[in-house]
């Protein structure tokens, strides 16, 4: 949903506004440009956006190593939640690959 909102320029409203009003936003788009979209459009747009971003990054030569955070993200906890990064790029990539397989 974040990728869809960002793609449409709705990121300035935040997900609490856009996610709660998908039908209204789809209706607004339909009225503005003469389409016939429903709320499911947003999930499809978000998935397509993420796939295109991934394809672009791979074609540009980026690898899982490029997604790894510096060590201090895992070592230094940040207030006020006192949390540090938990997942390394390979774990995130594995999770994303499983998600794509389920989504297709």
N, C-alpha and C positions, 0 to 999 in steps of 0.2 A: 504494500500500500504506500509505503514511503517513496518508492521509485516512481509509482504512478503519479502521486501528488507532486513530486519534484518535476516530472516530465511535463506536467501541465502548468507549472508555475504556481501551484497551490501551496508550496512548501512554506510560504510566509504565514499561512494560517495555522499550521501545525496539525497534527493528526487528530487531535481532539475535535477539531472543527470538521475537517474533511471526511474522516471515517464515519462520523455520526450523520453525515448528510449526503451520502453517495447518490441517492435517488435525485435529490434536489440539484446536485452538481451536474449529474448526467442530463437532467431536464434542461438546465441552463445551457449546456454545450449543444444539445439538440436544437434548442430555440435559436441559438446564435449562428450555428453553421448548417442547420438542416439535416442533421444526422438522426439516427434512431437507436441511440445507445441506451443500455440499461446499466444498473450498478455493477454487473459482472464485468463490464468493460474495464473497470479499474484494476481488477486482479490480473486480467489478461495483459493489459498495458504494462503493469509492474513486472510481470514475468518476462515479457518481451524485452523491456528495458534492461533488466538484469542480464539476460542472455546476450544482448548486443554489447553491453559493457564488458562482459567476460570475453566475448569473441574479440573485441577490439584490443583488450589488454593482452590476450594471448598472441594476436597478430603483431602487436608492438614488441613482443619479446619478453613481457613480464611473466615471472614464474612465482610459485609459492614463496620462494625465498624473498622476493621483493615485498611480500605482504607481511613479513615478520616484523613485529614491533621491536624497538630497542629494548635491551635487557632491563633497563630501569622501570619499564612499565610493569614488569613482573615482580620486581623487587621492592619498589616503593609504593606504599599504600597512600591513597589520597583521601583527605578528609572531605566531607564530614562522614562518609560511609566507611572509611578505612578499608577500601577495597583496592586490589591490584588486578592486573590482567590475569586471566586464568587459562586462556586457550591460545595455543600457538597456531601459526598460519596453516600448517599441515592438517591439524585437527579441524580447523574451520573449513578448509578446502574439502576434506572428506565429508563433512556434514553437508556442505553445499552440493556436492556430487550426489549424495543420497537423496537430497531434497529434489534435485532436478529429475532424478529417475522416478521418484514418486509422483512428481507433478506432470510428467509427460504421459 
